[in-house]
Amino acid sequence: MSGYLNHLAFGIFPYVAIAILLLGSLIRFEREQYSWRSGSSQLLRRSQLMVGSICFHVGILFLLAGHTIGLLTPHVLYELVITAPQKQLLAIVSGGAAGALCFVGLTMLLHRRLFDARIRATSSMADIAILALLWLQLVLGLLTIPFSLGHLDGHVMIQLSEWAQGIVTFRGDASSHLLGVAPVFKAHILLGLTLFVAFPFSRLVHIWSAPVGYVLRPYQLVRRHGRNARVV
């Protein structure tokens, strides 16, 4: 990839994708709140849905947290605890385990959508497309593991981190950090940015409404038929 295309793909496109994600999500929330949901097909093949959904969500949450912390933590901070090669090996092991779990769950969810006639009939093309894109993105992520194992000096990890940190700090030379990176890493990044673009137009918007506050809510006092109040 030439320097110009590299800058276009990894220096300009990230800002376009992030802008579409944020502004698109805001506009959809303001104009189409009824569609602000994940949708449900739990009445059909419920057991497969439950197992697949749990595996997928546990795996994807771990991967999102790992990518965010791993890419955006400055080298000078984490090297106080571990070296770059150790960090890369940790990312391979933990990310590989979470990726495998997520792959199992996502494959089950995609299988339901594609091979159950009743579920497929109630699924939109957008539902199937976003699952397929997520599945492909996950496969690309798992394919980066052999490349990372072949370069355990931590250099690749530093390159990817410098690019991500350069993007969030608006450094104009951020894309230059990916010039020597293997194509599978670039494909993984590009498809991830493409998912950012698709985010506001898909069921993925329900991520913004994750019930995190429910875990932290205060206890409620419930009174029933004159009995003593009980805490729930």
Order of alpha helices (4+ residues) and beta strands (2+ residues): alpha-alpha-alpha-alpha-alpha-alpha-alpha-alpha-alpha-alpha-beta-beta
